[in-house]
Amino acid sequence: MKFKFIIAVILSALYLQGCTTNTTSMFGDDRSQLMLISEEKLNQEAKESYDQVLAQAKAQKTLNADKKFYSRVKKISDRLIKVAPELRADCKGWNWEVNTIKESTVNAWCMPGGKIVVYTGLNDTLKLNDNELAAVIGHEISHAIKEHLREQRSQAELQSSATKLASLLGVKKSITNTANVAYQAAFAMPFSRDQESESDKLGLELMYKANFDPNGAVTVMEKMNQFEKKAQAESGDKPNAASAFLNRITSTHPASEDRANDLKELIQKHGLKAEVK
């Protein structure tokens, strides 16, 4: 019991020391996050990985191959990036990059530090208008400005520290396992789905402040819901690209139908409307 108490105290101290809040939302529900990993280190790793993705796409002649789509993505992204500092001031100094890859993948992402990629398959499959595309890109940007990856890595680091600490103290395996269970209960909450919901909300704020129609966030979720149902029906029990994508989405994301309803409620509650120019 003594060792368990020592481990709990040390982990609690690390947890409290590493907690920070890095965004300011108009919805007023910003939360404190565990950040034990260096932002600079993670951004450098992201840049290296991003460059590798771009190099491969360039070699395959798929990097920004659809000039019209690239121009559209760049224009939309620039509007979102311009207002991003209203949610997180220091992201104004990030070296933002925006690229597209001509590939059937239904996906888009934004690495730490503002490294954006959107696949043409996303638009080809879902037939997105500019507001819907802004909702997707805004969602991905929100993962970066909220540093969700850094948060996940920090949680893993804390769990690793618990195991190492127990080992250094000569704690038996059974007690080490207890420490890991304690960590899981106290710190390793199922952030994945929560982070997706959080990015939905921050992405909605981004697109609203960039003067896109916020209802695009709802309709893109409705389109995604239809795509998921169609992919499920077509794949059945046979593994394929559609079912692999669907499995990844359903295991880490809230249901698209629920997300659409949550966004619709948020829009109505705050009276969000795009300004008429």
Secondary structure, DSSP 8 states (H G I E B T S, - for coil): -HHHHHHHHHHHHHHHHHEE-----TT-----EE--S-HHHHHHHHHHHHHHHHHHHHHTT-BT-SHHHHHHHHHHHHHHHHHGGGT-GGGGGS--EEEEE-SS---EEEETTTEEEEEHHHHHHH---HHHHHHHHHHHHHHHHTTHHHHHHHHHHHHHHHHHHHHHTT--HHHHHHHHHHHHHHT---HHHHHHHHHHHHHHHHHHHTT--THHHHHHHHHHHHHHHHHHHHHTTS--HHHHHHHHHHHHS--HHHHHHHHHHHHHHHT------
